[in-house]
Amino acid sequence: MNDEYRVLLPPWLVAIRREEESQFKQSVISYVAKGRPEYKVTSVKGSYAICRRNR
């Protein structure tokens, strides 16, 4: 069963999006993986990373 979660991204990480889009995706994945290793980032909407958690 998959559950969907939203992870609020810090302002410094959202600022990277404006500067380097290619680095942004990897930065979000790394940020989420540090705090929630069981989450997988599926997309980013605004200041939130939309994640799935596999059980």
C-alpha positions as semicolon CSV with decimal commas, in nm:
position;residue;x (nm);y (nm);z (nm)
1;M;0,000;0,000;0,000
2;N;0,132;0,345;-0,090
3;D;0,065;0,655;0,115
4;E;0,120;1,011;-0,007
5;Y;0,291;1,268;0,214
6;R;0,392;1,632;0,181
7;V;0,729;1,747;0,310
8;L;0,774;2,122;0,357
9;L;1,095;2,238;0,194
10;P;1,306;2,509;0,360
11;P;1,332;2,848;0,188
12;W;1,703;2,801;0,105
13;L;1,618;2,488;-0,092
14;V;1,330;2,651;-0,279
15;A;1,570;2,934;-0,375
16;I;1,794;2,683;-0,553
17;R;1,506;2,613;-0,792
18;R;1,525;2,967;-0,928
19;E;1,900;2,941;-0,989
20;E;1,964;2,585;-1,106
21;E;1,671;2,361;-1,196
22;S;1,894;2,061;-1,267
23;Q;2,055;2,073;-0,923
24;F;1,722;2,138;-0,751
25;K;1,577;1,792;-0,810
26;Q;1,880;1,613;-0,667
27;S;1,891;1,853;-0,372
28;V;1,527;1,783;-0,285
29;I;1,581;1,407;-0,305
30;S;1,887;1,432;-0,079
31;Y;1,709;1,660;0,171
32;V;1,408;1,429;0,204
33;A;1,625;1,115;0,223
34;K;1,818;1,249;0,522
35;G;1,510;1,301;0,737
36;R;1,277;1,040;0,589
37;P;1,473;0,760;0,419
38;E;1,152;0,561;0,365
39;Y;1,004;0,838;0,145
40;K;1,045;0,863;-0,231
41;V;0,996;1,205;-0,392
42;T;0,741;1,192;-0,674
43;S;0,703;1,564;-0,747
44;V;0,739;1,915;-0,610
45;K;0,446;2,154;-0,579
46;G;0,527;2,501;-0,453
47;S;0,723;2,465;-0,131
48;Y;0,629;2,100;-0,078
49;A;0,788;1,776;-0,193
50;I;0,515;1,521;-0,266
51;C;0,638;1,183;-0,150
52;R;0,527;0,821;-0,137
53;R;0,603;0,582;0,144
54;N;0,599;0,213;0,068
55;R;0,489;-0,019;0,346
